[in-house]
Amino acid sequence: MRRVGQARRRDTGERAIISALEAVGIVVFPISGAGCPDLLLYCPQTRVWLPVEVKGPQGRLTAAQCQQRALAPYPVVRSVGDALTLVGVVGVKKW
């Protein structure tokens, strides 16, 4: 359990995922809170907003996240490839 005022750690692959999404034109807003997803994505071309949870390869959802996803499901990405596939980018060799 976190102490009051203690900073929340971001997932290890989050920075790379944000960079890759921004490189293909997605606007990324990092967010936080109990049960909230890590990122809010906005695609200007389609005007679609998408909440996304970032987890490492072995990462697990918290109890609050599981409860929130039961009410309003949102995707979980574990790699840059997962994130790019989620927004419809396929066959990008750089990533």
C-alpha positions in Angstrom: 0.0 0.0 0.0 1.3 3.5 -0.8 1.8 6.1 1.8 0.1 9.5 1.4 2.1 11.7 -0.9 4.2 8.8 -2.3 4.6 9.0 -6.1 3.0 6.3 -8.2 5.5 4.3 -10.3 4.8 4.2 -14.0 5.1 0.9 -15.8 8.6 0.2 -17.3 7.5 0.1 -21.0 5.1 3.1 -20.8 7.6 5.6 -22.1 8.4 3.6 -25.2 4.6 3.0 -25.8 3.9 6.7 -25.5 6.7 7.5 -27.9 5.5 5.0 -30.5 1.9 6.2 -30.3 2.9 9.8 -30.7 5.1 9.0 -33.7 2.0 7.7 -35.5 -0.1 10.7 -34.7 -2.0 9.6 -31.5 -2.3 12.2 -28.7 -1.4 10.6 -25.4 -2.5 11.8 -21.9 -0.9 10.0 -18.9 -3.5 9.8 -16.1 -3.6 8.1 -12.7 -6.0 7.3 -9.9 -7.3 4.2 -8.1 -8.6 1.9 -10.8 -8.0 4.3 -13.6 -6.2 3.3 -16.8 -2.6 4.6 -17.3 -3.2 6.4 -20.6 -6.0 8.2 -22.4 -5.5 8.1 -26.2 -7.0 10.5 -28.7 -6.9 9.8 -32.4 -7.5 13.1 -34.3 -8.3 11.4 -37.6 -11.3 9.5 -36.2 -12.0 11.6 -33.1 -12.0 8.5 -30.9 -10.9 8.6 -27.2 -9.6 5.3 -25.8 -8.5 4.5 -22.2 -5.6 2.1 -22.0 -3.8 0.2 -19.2 -0.1 -0.4 -19.6 1.4 -3.5 -17.9 4.7 -5.2 -18.1 5.0 -8.8 -19.4 4.3 -10.2 -15.9 2.2 -7.3 -14.6 -1.2 -7.9 -12.9 -4.2 -5.7 -12.6 -4.9 -4.3 -9.1 -8.2 -5.1 -7.4 -9.4 -1.6 -8.1 -8.5 -1.9 -11.8 -10.3 -5.3 -12.0 -13.4 -3.7 -10.4 -13.3 -0.7 -12.8 -12.8 -2.9 -15.9 -15.9 -4.9 -14.8 -18.0 -1.7 -15.1 -16.3 -0.1 -18.1 -13.8 -2.5 -19.9 -10.6 -1.0 -21.3 -7.8 -2.7 -23.1 -4.5 -3.7 -21.5 -1.3 -3.4 -23.6 2.0 -5.1 -22.7 4.3 -3.9 -25.5 4.7 -1.3 -28.2 3.4 -3.8 -30.7 0.3 -4.3 -28.7 -0.3 -0.6 -28.5 0.2 0.0 -32.2 -2.0 -2.9 -33.1 -4.7 -1.5 -30.8 -4.8 1.8 -32.8 -4.7 0.0 -36.1 -1.1 0.4 -37.1 0.4 -2.9 -38.5 3.6 -3.8 -40.2 5.7 -1.0 -38.7 9.3 -2.4 -38.9 10.9 0.3 -36.7 9.0 -1.0 -33.6 
